[in-house]
């Protein structure tokens, strides 16, 4: 049962997983039965089958732990997506409101800045006050 490890990435990963599985089984089974899990112990076909079964069980355990970790990460990402979608919706509403409150001159000036590639971040440009509806003194 002493299979060689090949330099191909997938084969190396399989060999590493197999070694991990054997060491995991050795620690789970305890010192008294660790000799039965040794990869060099191939005295009979039955022990090889037993080792392969234990390796398969260990690989299933690793797979279930990985799936659990992936599910947790997916839940975290779903929550982040939900929060970002809510934030995007809020910003779109704010943008629509600001567009509705801006005067045509302000919109034209903004469009000119966007077309010329002028930075719009930082201090806002000096715009004339919006003569929109409201009480006048």
C-alpha positions as a printed NumPy array, in Angstrom:
array([[  0.   ,   0.   ,   0.   ],
       [  3.025,   2.198,  -0.386],
       [  1.933,   4.323,  -3.356],
       [  4.456,   6.78 ,  -4.813],
       [  3.757,  10.52 ,  -4.771],
       [  4.039,  12.145,  -8.181],
       [  5.225,  15.692,  -8.898],
       [  1.876,  16.607, -10.516],
       [ -0.017,  19.053,  -8.287],
       [ -3.167,  16.928,  -8.046],
       [ -1.194,  13.765,  -7.225],
       [  0.82 ,  15.607,  -4.59 ],
       [ -2.421,  16.847,  -3.044],
       [ -3.865,  13.337,  -3.002],
       [ -0.688,  11.987,  -1.396],
       [ -0.717,  14.757,   1.192],
       [ -4.389,  14.113,   1.941],
       [ -3.684,  10.398,   2.26 ],
       [ -0.793,  11.085,   4.67 ],
       [ -2.997,  13.474,   6.618],
       [ -5.758,  10.871,   6.745],
       [ -3.362,   8.211,   8.039],
       [ -1.996,  10.509,  10.735],
       [ -5.53 ,  11.579,  11.652],
       [ -6.645,   7.989,  11.949],
       [ -3.579,   7.128,  13.999],
       [ -4.369,   9.875,  16.461],
       [ -8.068,   8.96 ,  16.574],
       [ -7.493,   5.26 ,  17.037],
       [ -4.778,   5.744,  19.645],
       [ -1.299,   4.352,  20.033],
       [ -2.39 ,   0.726,  20.528],
       [ -3.9  ,   0.421,  17.059],
       [ -1.687,   2.841,  15.155],
       [  0.379,  -0.025,  13.781],
       [ -2.714,  -1.239,  11.914],
       [ -2.972,   2.124,  10.182],
       [  0.628,   2.296,   9.037],
       [  0.925,   2.539,   5.246],
       [  3.753,  -0.032,   5.296],
       [  1.563,  -2.69 ,   6.962],
       [  0.371,  -4.668,   3.935],
       [  0.772,  -8.226,   5.281],
       [ -2.632,  -9.301,   4.015],
       [ -5.345,  -8.158,   1.677],
       [ -7.723,  -7.676,   4.585],
       [ -5.477,  -5.106,   6.251],
       [ -5.163,  -3.214,   2.97 ],
       [ -8.943,  -3.093,   2.646],
       [ -9.271,  -1.995,   6.264],
       [ -6.719,   0.765,   5.74 ],
       [ -8.454,   1.906,   2.566],
       [-11.795,   1.995,   4.394],
       [-10.325,   4.049,   7.21 ],
       [ -8.687,   6.412,   4.736],
       [-12.002,   6.806,   2.939],
       [-13.729,   7.561,   6.252],
       [-11.083,  10.145,   7.095],
       [-11.409,  11.736,   3.66 ],
       [-15.194,  11.865,   4.132],
       [-14.626,  13.59 ,   7.472],
       [-12.294,  16.13 ,   5.848],
       [-14.836,  16.661,   3.067],
       [-17.655,  17.285,   5.543],
       [-15.519,  19.803,   7.457],
       [-14.623,  21.594,   4.22 ],
       [-18.261,  21.693,   3.134],
       [-19.246,  23.127,   6.512],
       [-16.579,  25.835,   6.209],
       [-17.696,  26.657,   2.662],
       [-21.344,  26.897,   3.744],
       [-20.385,  29.298,   6.534],
       [-18.423,  31.456,   4.092],
       [-21.335,  31.448,   1.629],
       [-23.68 ,  32.668,   4.375],
       [-21.283,  35.5  ,   5.261],
       [-20.996,  36.49 ,   1.594],
       [-24.781,  36.388,   1.134],
       [-25.165,  38.75 ,   4.082],
       [-22.541,  41.104,   2.637],
       [-24.301,  41.043,  -0.747],
       [-27.611,  41.861,   0.949],
       [-26.049,  44.807,   2.82 ],
       [-24.362,  46.099,  -0.345],
       [-27.6  ,  45.854,  -2.327],
       [-29.421,  47.822,   0.375],
       [-26.65 ,  50.453,   0.374],
       [-26.764,  50.634,  -3.429],
       [-30.526,  51.143,  -3.364],
       [-30.153,  53.887,  -0.757],
       [-27.495,  55.644,  -2.834],
       [-29.617,  55.383,  -5.991],
       [-32.546,  57.001,  -4.169],
       [-30.264,  59.745,  -2.866],
       [-28.863,  60.29 ,  -6.36 ],
       [-32.35 ,  60.572,  -7.832],
       [-33.355,  63.057,  -5.141],
       [-30.248,  65.167,  -5.728],
       [-30.846,  65.159,  -9.483],
       [-34.412,  66.312,  -8.925],
       [-33.306,  69.125,  -6.61 ],
       [-30.46 ,  70.347,  -8.83 ],
       [-30.989,  73.212, -11.198],
       [-30.438,  72.722, -14.938],
       [-27.263,  74.823, -14.685],
       [-25.874,  72.591, -11.944],
       [-26.672,  69.466, -13.963],
       [-25.009,  70.95 , -17.053],
       [-21.914,  71.853, -15.054],
       [-21.781,  68.36 , -13.584],
       [-22.126,  66.765, -17.037],
       [-19.301,  68.961, -18.313],
       [-17.072,  67.836, -15.44 ],
       [-17.879,  64.189, -16.119],
       [-17.107,  64.55 , -19.841],
       [-13.794,  66.337, -19.297],
       [-12.753,  63.91 , -16.594],
       [-12.385,  66.616, -13.945],
       [-12.267,  65.224, -10.444],
       [-15.592,  65.61 ,  -8.695],
       [-14.345,  64.385,  -5.332],
       [-13.148,  66.713,  -2.646],
       [-14.492,  70.217,  -2.302],
       [-17.724,  70.798,  -4.209],
       [-17.496,  73.324,  -7.057],
       [-18.909,  76.754,  -6.494],
       [-22.448,  76.454,  -7.815],
       [-25.098,  79.126,  -7.889],
       [-27.788,  78.648,  -5.263],
       [-30.75 ,  76.59 ,  -6.35 ],
       [-33.685,  78.942,  -6.964],
       [-36.12 ,  76.092,  -6.321],
       [-39.496,  76.355,  -4.667],
       [-39.54 ,  77.618,  -1.157],
       [-40.205,  80.728,   0.884],
       [-38.413,  83.823,  -0.228],
       [-37.614,  86.599,   2.167]])
